[in-house]
Amino acid sequence: MEGNAKSLCSLKVRICDALKWLADGFHKRHNPSMKPYALLKPQMRYEAQGDSLIVQLRKHPILYRDYLAPSTLDKLNSTLQRPDISDDFRAQIQG
């Protein structure tokens, strides 16, 4: 390995950072071409065995919305019913 990626740990960090930057292109910079990276990021897991880095993909990403308190879900759902919210805000709530 060359440069800063001299260990599996640092290689994993560099891959995670690159994928996060790409996913943030969709979430924070609203670039629709980055959506595949945003969908891929929660599915990827890494495991080191010996001198190998193994990338594992989950079939279905974990959905964190299911773990919100019922009162929070009720507030989000009631907000979706309001006609005065913007389409961007509505899309953020719907995930």
N, C-alpha and C positions, 0 to 999 in steps of 0.2 A: 504494500500500500504506500502511496506517495503523499507527501504534504502533511496536512494536519490529521488525516484519517489513518493514524498508525495503530489504532486499536479498534476492536469491534464496537466498543462502547461509543467512541467518538464517531465512528461511521454511522451507527444507529442515530446518534444525535443529529448528524448532518442530514441524513435522509428525512428524519422527522421534521427538522427545521425547513427543509426545502418543500416538503409536502404541505406544511402549515402555511408557508408563504403563498403557495399556489391556491390553497383552499381559502385563505383570507382574501385573495383576489376576487372571489365570488361573494363572500360574506361581507367584507368591509368596503371593497372598492366597487362592488356591484357589477363585476365583469361577467356576463353570462357565459363566456367561453371557458371560464374556470370552474363551472359547476361540476364537471366530472371529478375534479380533484377534491372538491368539497364533499362529494358523496363517497369517495374512496377513503378519505382520511379516517373516519371513525371505524372503518372495517379492517384496517391494517394493524397487525401486531408483529413484533419482532422477538426472535429468540436466538440466543447465541449458543452454539454447540461446538466446542473445540475451537477451530480457527474459521468457522463458518457462521454467517449471519443468515438466519432463516426468516423469510417474510411469510406470515400467515394471513390469509384473508378470511374474515368471517362472512358467512353467507348473508346474514342480515345484520346491519349495524344496530347497536343498542340505541333505543329511543328513550331519551331522558325525560321527555314530556310525560310519560306514564308515571313518573315518580313525583310529580308535582302534587302539592296538597290539593284536595278537592276544592277548597275555597279559592285557590289560585286559578285552577282550571275554570271555575265558574266565572271569575272575573274576566279571564281571557275570552271565554265564550260570549259573555255579555258585551264585551267591547267589540267583538266581531259583528254584533247586531246593529251597532251604531252606523248610520248612513254617512256621518261626517268624517270618518277616518279615511286617510289616503290609501291608495292601492298598495303602496310600498309598505306602509305600516301593517296593513291587513296581511300581506304576504309574509312579513316577519313573524306575526303571531301564528299563522298557519304552519310555518316552518317549511 
